[in-house]
């Protein structure tokens, strides 16, 4: 599974990234804050 999560640096988007990661998905994350995206 491959996913693109926009707004994935924090909040609900971050929770979605964590959940998909738990399923072994390949995840691409973009967020308005570059620092949040790097952290994820």
N, C-alpha and C positions, 0 to 999 in steps of 0.2 A: 504494500500500500504506500502511496506517495501522497503527501498533503501539502498545501500551501495555506499558511495561516497568516492573515493580515491582522495587525494589532496584537501580535502574539508575545509582546514583550512584558506584559503585566496583566493583571486582572483576569477576566474570563478567557481572553485569548491565551494567556500563559497556562491556565488550567487545561485548556484544550490541547496545547502543545504537550504538556505532561502526560495527559491521558493517551494521546496518540503515540507518544514515545513508549509508553508502557506496552503497547501492542506491537512494537518493533517497526513502526512506520518511518519512512524517510521523510523528514519534515523540512520545509523551507519556510522561514519566518521573516516577515518584514514588519517594521513598526516605525512610527514617526520619529521615535527616539532611537538613534543609532546605538547608544549605549545599552538600551534594553535588548536590542536584537543581538548584540555581541554577547551579553550575559546568558541568553538562552542558548 
